[in-house]
Amino acid sequence: MEGYIVSDVVFKLIGKVTPIGETNEDDKRYDNLVELNIVVVDLVEKLNYTAEYANEVEYSVSRIGEYASKKLTLLRQYLESNGY
């Protein structure tokens, strides 16, 4: 549940990104989308960095790395299945 709370906060801070066909509002939403992209890239980079720990000997370290690696794999599968 905490993950949903964090994403709700992020979307409240960034604002709406879906276009509605009204130039002034869509300009704001475009700017919001740029900000969202910065957040997404940062999160993916952190997952990627953390995934490098997947093969460490220490359980607590490898557990975190494996989780990050699995989430990156799921993200890649999701993107590919949606034509990206």
ABEGO torsion letter per residue (X at the ends): XAAAAAAAAAAAAAEBABBAGBAAAAAAAAAAAAAAAAAAAAAAAAAAAAAAAAABABAAAAAAAAAAAAAAAAAAAAAAAAGX
